[in-house]
Amino acid sequence: MDQDLAMWNAIVAAVLPMIIALIQQPTFPRWARATITLVVCAIGGLVTTYVTDQWNSEDVVTSVLTIFAAVLAFHTAFFKPTGITDAIENATSKAIHKGNEPPPTAAPTTPANQP
């Protein structure tokens, strides 16, 4: 992988968490959210290697893995603490705009947990 491809991978990975947040909905199950993230990162890696004319199997695999790792890092270190991706998901959520709130994320209270 050359330096140009690595730089483009970093740029794409910095933008992808916001694009992923546009696609995902707060009501999606965790497996669907993980699958969407993986697929979008794979598409990002494929497009980046094609556009930079590095279209070979080694660079494609490296780009996909690099973008996936960088997307997780950007999301965990910047987008999640600042609430940017949550705000995007909530703004584009179909459930919230229909007046239906997403299901609560806290565990339901059982009689054994009540005082």
Beta strands, then each sheet from edge to edge (+ up, - down):
end
